[in-house]
Amino acid sequence: MSDDFFDSNVLVYLFDETDPRKFHIARQLIDRAIEAGSAIISFQVVQEVLSLLTNKFATPASPDRAHDVLENVLVPLWRVMPSQNLYDRALAVQSRYQHGFYDSLIVAAALEAGCTRLLSEDLQDGQRIERLTIVDPFASSRGAAP
């Protein structure tokens, strides 16, 4: 499987227009992924995005807006659920690569889903973890969406 895994920090730019370049890149990536069914997120990403939308922005999203995002953006991409195996793998990633637990859980979810790329602004661009490559889609050297 070659699907991309999106970290929550990529999805959040869909709702934060303070950086037009990142907004545009996120919009392109996510629209393409939903249309093609070619990307994956986990329960953790769903939780983080909904929390940010409803609590962290200067103008929080209304419950109706949050539900619309859940139904039309998050659910179509959501394929990884919590399991003991997922947590075991996250702990192993944390131990080996010295990432924080929640970043390790994102990496473990991407690996469990069989993804080859993890799109994240928070992890080291270009780092390889097993068959997974971390890609920062906003890296200035990219100039546009990968």
N, CA and C atoms as an extended XYZ file, in Angstrom:
438
Properties=species:S:1:pos:R:3:atomname:S:1:resname:S:1:resid:I:1 pbc="F F F"
N         0.842       -1.178        0.000 N   MET     1
C         0.000        0.000        0.000 CA  MET     1
C         0.888        1.241        0.000 C   MET     1
N         0.534        2.254       -0.729 N   SER     2
C         1.367        3.455       -0.784 CA  SER     2
C         0.605        4.691       -0.310 C   SER     2
N        -0.472        4.503        0.411 N   ASP     3
C        -1.243        5.647        0.888 CA  ASP     3
C        -0.408        6.542        1.797 C   ASP     3
N        -0.746        7.819        1.786 N   ASP     4
C        -0.137        8.781        2.690 CA  ASP     4
C        -0.921        8.796        3.994 C   ASP     4
N        -0.219        9.059        5.069 N   PHE     5
C        -0.848        9.257        6.363 CA  PHE     5
C        -0.697       10.726        6.705 C   PHE     5
N        -1.804       11.390        7.072 N   PHE     6
C        -1.763       12.803        7.422 CA  PHE     6
C        -1.728       12.978        8.931 C   PHE     6
N        -0.746       13.718        9.410 N   ASP     7
C        -0.718       14.140       10.804 CA  ASP     7
C        -1.741       15.274       10.949 C   ASP     7
N        -2.219       15.482       12.158 N   SER     8
C        -3.237       16.504       12.387 CA  SER     8
C        -2.755       17.899       12.007 C   SER     8
N        -1.449       18.166       12.127 N   ASN     9
C        -0.965       19.509       11.818 CA  ASN     9
C        -1.153       19.874       10.347 C   ASN     9
N        -1.253       18.889        9.471 N   VAL    10
C        -1.519       19.168        8.057 CA  VAL    10
C        -2.990       19.538        7.878 C   VAL    10
N        -3.874       18.762        8.487 N   LEU    11
C        -5.311       19.016        8.363 CA  LEU    11
C        -5.728       20.351        8.971 C   LEU    11
N        -5.076       20.751       10.033 N   VAL    12
C        -5.461       21.989       10.715 CA  VAL    12
C        -5.320       23.200        9.799 C   VAL    12
N        -4.376       23.168        8.862 N   TYR    13
C        -4.214       24.314        7.959 CA  TYR    13
C        -5.407       24.513        7.035 C   TYR    13
N        -6.278       23.533        6.919 N   LEU    14
C        -7.518       23.726        6.157 CA  LEU    14
C        -8.405       24.782        6.806 C   LEU    14
N        -8.228       24.988        8.101 N   PHE    15
C        -9.116       25.851        8.875 CA  PHE    15
C        -8.396       27.074        9.426 C   PHE    15
N        -7.129       27.225        9.087 N   ASP    16
C        -6.318       28.335        9.564 CA  ASP    16
C        -5.750       29.063        8.349 C   ASP    16
N        -6.391       30.162        8.005 N   GLU    17
C        -5.988       30.888        6.808 CA  GLU    17
C        -4.962       31.980        7.098 C   GLU    17
N        -4.318       31.928        8.281 N   THR    18
C        -3.314       32.940        8.611 CA  THR    18
C        -2.041       32.766        7.783 C   THR    18
N        -1.841       31.569        7.238 N   ASP    19
C        -0.696       31.319        6.351 CA  ASP    19
C        -1.277       30.813        5.025 C   ASP    19
N        -1.529       31.723        4.075 N   PRO    20
C        -2.182       31.339        2.817 CA  PRO    20
C        -1.458       30.230        2.048 C   PRO    20
N        -0.125       30.225        2.083 N   ARG    21
C         0.631       29.189        1.366 CA  ARG    21
C         0.343       27.814        1.949 C   ARG    21
N         0.393       27.686        3.257 N   LYS    22
C         0.125       26.399        3.897 CA  LYS    22
C        -1.342       26.004        3.729 C   LYS    22
N        -2.243       26.977        3.797 N   PHE    23
C        -3.658       26.702        3.570 CA  PHE    23
C        -3.861       26.095        2.184 C   PHE    23
N        -3.238       26.697        1.179 N   HIS    24
C        -3.386       26.232       -0.206 CA  HIS    24
C        -2.813       24.818       -0.378 C   HIS    24
N        -1.634       24.577        0.185 N   ILE    25
C        -1.012       23.246        0.084 CA  ILE    25
C        -1.884       22.207        0.773 C   ILE    25
N        -2.341       22.514        1.986 N   ALA    26
C        -3.199       21.568        2.721 CA  ALA    26
C        -4.477       21.290        1.940 C   ALA    26
N        -5.081       22.314        1.396 N   ARG    27
C        -6.330       22.162        0.628 CA  ARG    27
C        -6.107       21.235       -0.565 C   ARG    27
N        -5.030       21.443       -1.305 N   GLN    28
C        -4.722       20.597       -2.469 CA  GLN    28
C        -4.528       19.138       -2.056 C   GLN    28
N        -3.704       18.932       -1.058 N   LEU    29
C        -3.397       17.572       -0.605 CA  LEU    29
C        -4.644       16.829       -0.133 C   LEU    29
N        -5.432       17.481        0.668 N   ILE    30
C        -6.581       16.815        1.278 CA  ILE    30
C        -7.700       16.628        0.272 C   ILE    30
N        -7.947       17.617       -0.564 N   ASP    31
C        -8.969       17.445       -1.609 CA  ASP    31
C        -8.622       16.264       -2.510 C   ASP    31
N        -7.357       16.205       -2.925 N   ARG    32
C        -6.897       15.108       -3.782 CA  ARG    32
C        -7.030       13.754       -3.076 C   ARG    32
N        -6.658       13.726       -1.815 N   ALA    33
C        -6.696       12.480       -1.047 CA  ALA    33
C        -8.118       11.979       -0.848 C   ALA    33
N        -9.035       12.884       -0.546 N   ILE    34
C       -10.434       12.475       -0.350 CA  ILE    34
C       -11.011       11.987       -1.669 C   ILE    34
N       -10.749       12.715       -2.738 N   GLU    35
C       -11.269       12.328       -4.051 CA  GLU    35
C       -10.754       10.952       -4.476 C   GLU    35
N        -9.467       10.698       -4.243 N   ALA    36
C        -8.852        9.436       -4.684 CA  ALA    36
C        -8.935        8.333       -3.635 C   ALA    36
N        -9.319        8.683       -2.417 N   GLY    37
C        -9.316        7.693       -1.341 CA  GLY    37
C        -7.909        7.204       -1.053 C   GLY    37
N        -6.937        8.122       -1.142 N   SER    38
C        -5.525        7.716       -1.100 CA  SER    38
C        -4.775        8.183        0.140 C   SER    38
N        -5.488        8.485        1.196 N   ALA    39
C        -4.802        8.905        2.418 CA  ALA    39
C        -5.534        8.336        3.618 C   ALA    39
N        -4.814        8.326        4.723 N   ILE    40
C        -5.316        7.697        5.940 CA  ILE    40
C        -5.036        8.603        7.121 C   ILE    40
N        -5.965        8.591        8.085 N   ILE    41
C        -5.734        9.197        9.387 CA  ILE    41
C        -6.181        8.200       10.449 C   ILE    41
N        -5.815        8.505       11.684 N   SER    42
C        -6.183        7.649       12.808 CA  SER    42
C        -7.168        8.368       13.719 C   SER    42
N        -7.675        7.618       14.683 N   PHE    43
C        -8.558        8.172       15.697 CA  PHE    43
C        -7.898        9.367       16.399 C   PHE    43
N        -6.596        9.305       16.610 N   GLN    44
C        -5.871       10.387       17.279 CA  GLN    44
C        -5.958       11.679       16.472 C   GLN    44
N        -5.799       11.586       15.166 N   VAL    45
C        -5.886       12.762       14.307 CA  VAL    45
C        -7.287       13.342       14.359 C   VAL    45
N        -8.302       12.484       14.342 N   VAL    46
C        -9.696       12.951       14.456 CA  VAL    46
C        -9.865       13.744       15.746 C   VAL    46
N        -9.401       13.190       16.845 N   GLN    47
C        -9.544       13.855       18.142 CA  GLN    47
C        -8.808       15.192       18.178 C   GLN    47
N        -7.576       15.208       17.693 N   GLU    48
C        -6.781       16.435       17.740 CA  GLU    48
C        -7.395       17.529       16.877 C   GLU    48
N        -7.841       17.186       15.673 N   VAL    49
C        -8.420       18.187       14.781 CA  VAL    49
C        -9.704       18.748       15.376 C   VAL    49
N       -10.579       17.882       15.873 N   LEU    50
C       -11.829       18.366       16.462 CA  LEU    50
C       -11.569       19.220       17.704 C   LEU    50
N       -10.602       18.846       18.507 N   SER    51
C       -10.259       19.640       19.686 CA  SER    51
C        -9.753       21.024       19.289 C   SER    51
N        -8.866       21.063       18.304 N   LEU    52
C        -8.348       22.351       17.842 CA  LEU    52
C        -9.463       23.222       17.260 C   LEU    52
N       -10.316       22.622       16.447 N   LEU    53
C       -11.399       23.379       15.821 CA  LEU    53
C       -12.359       23.977       16.837 C   LEU    53
N       -12.667       23.213       17.867 N   THR    54
C       -13.700       23.651       18.807 CA  THR    54
C       -13.157       24.391       20.026 C   THR    54
N       -11.828       24.377       20.213 N   ASN    55
C       -11.280       24.985       21.432 CA  ASN    55
C       -10.130       25.948       21.240 C   ASN    55
N        -9.334       25.798       20.197 N   LYS    56
C        -8.054       26.508       20.132 CA  LYS    56
C        -8.021       27.729       19.219 C   LYS    56
N        -8.905       27.799       18.262 N   PHE    57
C        -8.902       28.947       17.361 CA  PHE    57
C        -9.535       30.155       18.047 C   PHE    57
N        -9.164       31.357       17.592 N   ALA    58
C        -9.723       32.583       18.167 CA  ALA    58
C       -11.249       32.559       18.093 C   ALA    58
N       -11.763       32.052       16.968 N   THR    59
C       -13.198       31.851       16.820 CA  THR    59
C       -13.424       30.357       16.664 C   THR    59
N       -13.786       29.681       17.752 N   PRO    60
C       -13.976       28.223       17.664 CA  PRO    60
C       -15.104       27.855       16.691 C   PRO    60
N       -14.969       26.702       16.098 N   ALA    61
C       -15.999       26.198       15.184 CA  ALA    61
C       -17.264       25.872       15.968 C   ALA    61
N       -18.383       26.122       15.336 N   SER    62
C       -19.664       25.757       15.946 CA  SER    62
C       -19.800       24.241       15.942 C   SER    62
N       -20.682       23.694       16.770 N   PRO    63
C       -20.909       22.242       16.725 CA  PRO    63
C       -21.323       21.761       15.332 C   PRO    63
N       -22.137       22.548       14.620 N   ASP    64
C       -22.550       22.152       13.262 CA  ASP    64
C       -21.347       22.124       12.317 C   ASP    64
N       -20.463       23.119       12.414 N   ARG    65
C       -19.265       23.158       11.563 CA  ARG    65
C       -18.344       21.989       11.893 C   ARG    65
N       -18.161       21.718       13.190 N   ALA    66
C       -17.310       20.592       13.596 CA  ALA    66
C       -17.886       19.276       13.076 C   ALA    66
N       -19.191       19.123       13.140 N   HIS    67
C       -19.818       17.908       12.622 CA  HIS    67
C       -19.616       17.797       11.108 C   HIS    67
N       -19.719       18.914       10.397 N   ASP    68
C       -19.501       18.921        8.949 CA  ASP    68
C       -18.071       18.489        8.612 C   ASP    68
N       -17.094       18.997        9.354 N   VAL    69
C       -15.698       18.609        9.154 CA  VAL    69
C       -15.526       17.122        9.452 C   VAL    69
N       -16.118       16.664       10.534 N   LEU    70
C       -16.041       15.244       10.883 CA  LEU    70
C       -16.572       14.384        9.751 C   LEU    70
N       -17.748       14.708        9.275 N   GLU    71
C       -18.414       13.886        8.261 CA  GLU    71
C       -17.759       13.956        6.887 C   GLU    71
N       -17.315       15.144        6.483 N   ASN    72
C       -16.858       15.326        5.101 CA  ASN    72
C       -15.348       15.320        4.901 C   ASN    72
N       -14.588       15.491        5.971 N   VAL    73
C       -13.129       15.518        5.843 CA  VAL    73
C       -12.497       14.364        6.618 C   VAL    73
N       -12.854       14.217        7.872 N   LEU    74
C       -12.170       13.257        8.729 CA  LEU    74
C       -12.629       11.814        8.506 C   LEU    74
N       -13.924       11.574        8.512 N   VAL    75
C       -14.422       10.197        8.362 CA  VAL    75
C       -13.971        9.551        7.053 C   VAL    75
N       -13.965       10.271        5.924 N   PRO    76
C       -13.503        9.614        4.688 CA  PRO    76
C       -12.045        9.138        4.724 C   PRO    76
N       -11.242        9.700        5.619 N   LEU    77
C        -9.826        9.337        5.710 CA  LEU    77
C        -9.518        8.415        6.896 C   LEU    77
N       -10.425        8.290        7.812 N   TRP    78
C       -10.209        7.620        9.092 CA  TRP    78
C       -10.249        6.108        8.948 C   TRP    78
N        -9.089        5.469        9.159 N   ARG    79
C        -9.022        4.009        9.027 CA  ARG    79
C        -8.314        3.301       10.173 C   ARG    79
N        -7.645        4.031       11.052 N   VAL    80
C        -6.881        3.376       12.116 CA  VAL    80
C        -7.543        3.646       13.465 C   VAL    80
N        -7.879        2.552       14.141 N   MET    81
C        -8.517        2.610       15.463 CA  MET    81
C        -7.517        2.148       16.519 C   MET    81
N        -7.754        2.494       17.778 N   PRO    82
C        -6.834        2.069       18.836 CA  PRO    82
C        -6.885        0.560       19.058 C   PRO    82
N        -5.742        0.020       19.422 N   SER    83
C        -5.641       -1.403       19.759 CA  SER    83
C        -4.401       -1.591       20.623 C   SER    83
N        -4.328       -2.704       21.291 N   GLN    84
C        -3.133       -2.972       22.083 CA  GLN    84
C        -1.901       -3.021       21.194 C   GLN    84
N        -2.026       -3.648       20.024 N   ASN    85
C        -0.902       -3.728       19.093 CA  ASN    85
C        -0.407       -2.335       18.696 C   ASN    85
N        -1.339       -1.420       18.458 N   LEU    86
C        -0.957       -0.059       18.085 CA  LEU    86
C        -0.161        0.608       19.210 C   LEU    86
N        -0.635        0.456       20.437 N   TYR    87
C         0.074        1.060       21.573 CA  TYR    87
C         1.428        0.395       21.806 C   TYR    87
N         1.497       -0.911       21.643 N   ASP    88
C         2.783       -1.609       21.766 CA  ASP    88
C         3.772       -1.082       20.721 C   ASP    88
N         3.285       -0.911       19.510 N   ARG    89
C         4.157       -0.421       18.436 CA  ARG    89
C         4.591        1.017       18.708 C   ARG    89
N         3.683        1.837       19.228 N   ALA    90
C         4.023        3.224       19.560 CA  ALA    90
C         5.114        3.275       20.627 C   ALA    90
N         5.015        2.413       21.622 N   LEU    91
C         6.039        2.372       22.668 CA  LEU    91
C         7.387        1.936       22.101 C   LEU    91
N         7.362        1.002       21.166 N   ALA    92
C         8.608        0.557       20.520 CA  ALA    92
C         9.221        1.685       19.687 C   ALA    92
N         8.385        2.418       18.955 N   VAL    93
C         8.874        3.556       18.160 CA  VAL    93
C         9.451        4.612       19.093 C   VAL    93
N         8.748        4.891       20.174 N   GLN    94
C         9.223        5.887       21.133 CA  GLN    94
C        10.591        5.504       21.693 C   GLN    94
N        10.742        4.252       22.053 N   SER    95
C        12.000        3.774       22.620 CA  SER    95
C        13.139        3.844       21.608 C   SER    95
N        12.876        3.409       20.397 N   ARG    96
C        13.942        3.337       19.392 CA  ARG    96
C        14.329        4.698       18.819 C   ARG    96
N        13.323        5.559       18.545 N   TYR    97
C        13.585        6.810       17.836 CA  TYR    97
C        13.538        8.045       18.728 C   TYR    97
N        13.210        7.846       20.000 N   GLN    98
C        13.196        8.938       20.977 CA  GLN    98
C        12.208       10.056       20.636 C   GLN    98
N        11.119        9.716       19.966 N   HIS    99
C        10.043       10.687       19.741 CA  HIS    99
C         9.156       10.694       20.972 C   HIS    99
N         8.386       11.765       21.149 N   GLY   100
C         7.395       11.811       22.203 CA  GLY   100
C         6.339       10.734       21.964 C   GLY   100
N         5.567       10.423       22.987 N   PHE   101
C         4.599        9.341       22.850 CA  PHE   101
C         3.567        9.613       21.761 C   PHE   101
N         2.982       10.804       21.729 N   TYR   102
C         1.925       11.064       20.750 CA  TYR   102
C         2.459       11.092       19.317 C   TYR   102
N         3.674       11.586       19.117 N   ASP   103
C         4.287       11.499       17.786 CA  ASP   103
C         4.548       10.037       17.432 C   ASP   103
N         4.978        9.256       18.416 N   SER   104
C         5.213        7.822       18.188 CA  SER   104
C         3.920        7.098       17.850 C   SER   104
N         2.830        7.522       18.458 N   LEU   105
C         1.527        6.920       18.163 CA  LEU   105
C         1.100        7.229       16.727 C   LEU   105
N         1.396        8.433       16.252 N   ILE   106
C         1.116        8.793       14.849 CA  ILE   106
C         1.948        7.912       13.919 C   ILE   106
N         3.235        7.773       14.216 N   VAL   107
C         4.120        6.937       13.394 CA  VAL   107
C         3.621        5.493       13.402 C   VAL   107
N         3.269        4.979       14.573 N   ALA   108
C         2.789        3.597       14.683 CA  ALA   108
C         1.502        3.402       13.879 C   ALA   108
N         0.610        4.377       13.897 N   ALA   109
C        -0.635        4.276       13.136 CA  ALA   109
C        -0.350        4.254       11.638 C   ALA   109
N         0.586        5.090       11.190 N   ALA   110
C         0.957        5.107        9.772 CA  ALA   110
C         1.555        3.766        9.358 C   ALA   110
N         2.408        3.213       10.202 N   LEU   111
C         3.006        1.908        9.910 CA  LEU   111
C         1.942        0.807        9.906 C   LEU   111
N         1.057        0.832       10.887 N   GLU   112
C         0.005       -0.185       10.964 CA  GLU   112
C        -0.891       -0.140        9.727 C   GLU   112
N        -1.107        1.059        9.194 N   ALA   113
C        -1.959        1.212        8.011 CA  ALA   113
C        -1.233        0.838        6.721 C   ALA   113
N         0.063        0.574        6.796 N   GLY   114
C         0.817        0.201        5.607 CA  GLY   114
C         1.238        1.379        4.750 C   GLY   114
N         1.226        2.571        5.306 N   CYS   115
C         1.598        3.763        4.551 CA  CYS   115
C         3.102        3.814        4.308 C   CYS   115
N         3.492        4.500        3.256 N   THR   116
C         4.909        4.691        2.962 CA  THR   116
C         5.354        6.125        3.218 C   THR   116
N         4.394        7.042        3.361 N   ARG   117
C         4.726        8.433        3.658 CA  ARG   117
C         3.847        8.935        4.802 C   ARG   117
N         4.465        9.675        5.709 N   LEU   118
C         3.761       10.348        6.787 CA  LEU   118
C         3.957       11.838        6.573 C   LEU   118
N         2.884       12.535        6.242 N   LEU   119
C         2.949       13.968        6.021 CA  LEU   119
C         2.772       14.663        7.365 C   LEU   119
N         3.830       15.335        7.802 N   SER   120
C         3.825       15.979        9.113 CA  SER   120
C         4.775       17.151        9.113 C   SER   120
N         4.355       18.204        9.758 N   GLU   121
C         5.196       19.370        9.925 CA  GLU   121
C         6.031       19.248       11.206 C   GLU   121
N         5.655       18.335       12.085 N   ASP   122
C         6.272       18.243       13.409 CA  ASP   122
C         7.463       17.297       13.504 C   ASP   122
N         7.599       16.386       12.585 N   LEU   123
C         8.676       15.401       12.652 CA  LEU   123
C         9.771       15.765       11.647 C   LEU   123
N        10.875       15.076       11.700 N   GLN   124
C        12.040       15.398       10.866 CA  GLN   124
C        11.794       15.027        9.407 C   GLN   124
N        11.754       16.042        8.553 N   ASP   125
C        11.554       15.841        7.125 CA  ASP   125
C        12.638       14.911        6.582 C   ASP   125
N        12.227       13.855        5.901 N   GLY   126
C        13.164       12.924        5.291 CA  GLY   126
C        13.533       11.739        6.171 C   GLY   126
N        13.182       11.774        7.447 N   GLN   127
C        13.515       10.645        8.331 CA  GLN   127
C        12.787        9.387        7.862 C   GLN   127
N        13.502        8.259        7.919 N   ARG   128
C        12.904        6.969        7.572 CA  ARG   128
C        12.728        6.161        8.849 C   ARG   128
N        11.542        5.612        8.999 N   ILE   129
C        11.228        4.709       10.107 CA  ILE   129
C        10.599        3.479        9.476 C   ILE   129
N        11.356        2.407        9.469 N   GLU   130
C        10.977        1.181        8.752 CA  GLU   130
C        10.710        1.547        7.297 C   GLU   130
N         9.528        1.267        6.781 N   ARG   131
C         9.233        1.567        5.365 CA  ARG   131
C         8.618        2.957        5.172 C   ARG   131
N         8.521        3.712        6.262 N   LEU   132
C         7.841        5.006        6.277 CA  LEU   132
C         8.850        6.146        6.128 C   LEU   132
N         8.522        7.115        5.268 N   THR   133
C         9.337        8.320        5.135 CA  THR   133
C         8.513        9.507        5.617 C   THR   133
N         9.112       10.314        6.491 N   ILE   134
C         8.459       11.521        6.976 CA  ILE   134
C         8.632       12.601        5.918 C   ILE   134
N         7.539       13.252        5.540 N   VAL   135
C         7.564       14.311        4.533 CA  VAL   135
C         6.879       15.544        5.112 C   VAL   135
N         7.604       16.650        5.144 N   ASP   136
C         7.004       17.925        5.534 CA  ASP   136
C         6.479       18.576        4.258 C   ASP   136
N         5.167       18.555        4.054 N   PRO   137
C         4.628       19.095        2.796 CA  PRO   137
C         4.758       20.603        2.688 C   PRO   137
N         5.122       21.249        3.790 N   PHE   138
C         5.262       22.702        3.790 CA  PHE   138
C         6.709       23.169        3.712 C   PHE   138
N         7.634       22.228        3.624 N   ALA   139
C         9.050       22.595        3.556 CA  ALA   139
C         9.252       23.566        2.403 C   ALA   139
N         9.926       24.651        2.657 N   SER   140
C        10.076       25.700        1.645 CA  SER   140
C        10.807       25.200        0.400 C   SER   140
N        11.618       24.172        0.529 N   SER   141
C        12.327       23.665       -0.641 CA  SER   141
C        11.385       22.942       -1.607 C   SER   141
N        10.223       22.539       -1.106 N   ARG   142
C         9.243       21.863       -1.968 CA  ARG   142
C         8.514       22.871       -2.853 C   ARG   142
N         8.188       24.025       -2.282 N   GLY   143
C         7.536       25.070       -3.050 CA  GLY   143
C         6.072       24.809       -3.308 C   GLY   143
N         5.675       23.567       -3.466 N   ALA   144
C         4.280       23.227       -3.709 CA  ALA   144
C         4.013       21.874       -3.114 C   ALA   144
N         2.780       21.474       -3.161 N   ALA   145
C         2.383       20.204       -2.577 CA  ALA   145
C         3.071       19.041       -3.287 C   ALA   145
N         3.536       18.047       -2.505 N   PRO   146
C         4.194       16.868       -3.113 CA  PRO   146
C         3.218       16.017       -3.880 C   PRO   146
